[in-house]
Every structure is written in C-alpha cells, then in structure tokens.
Amino acid sequence: MAHVDSQAQAQIIDQASQLATLERRWERIRGEALSRSQSLDLLREAAAAWT
C-alpha cells in the first residue's frame, strides 16, 4: 500500500501493478540521489557561497 499526494488530490494505491511502478520510479530517483555525505558537502558549499 502506498499514499500518493499531489496538489490536486491524495490517493491510496493498493494494486500490485501500480505499486510495482511506484517502486521502480522510487528506485530510479534514489539511484540519482547523492549520498548523505555528498549531500552535506553540497549544502555546506552552498551555505559558504551565500555568506
């Protein structure tokens, strides 16, 4: 089961095919994300540039 929220509506997903689609999308997004330490470094660099 998944909860999907947007500006227009909230939706509960419980169909296996839709859940599989959501999982694939999440994994693709996660695969592009920086690691925790890389994210912290990027935030520190941005903060230093703004001060």
Secondary structure, 3 states (H helix, E strand, C coil): CEEEECCCCEEEECCHHHHHHHHHHHHHHHHHCCCHHHHHHHHHHHHHHHC
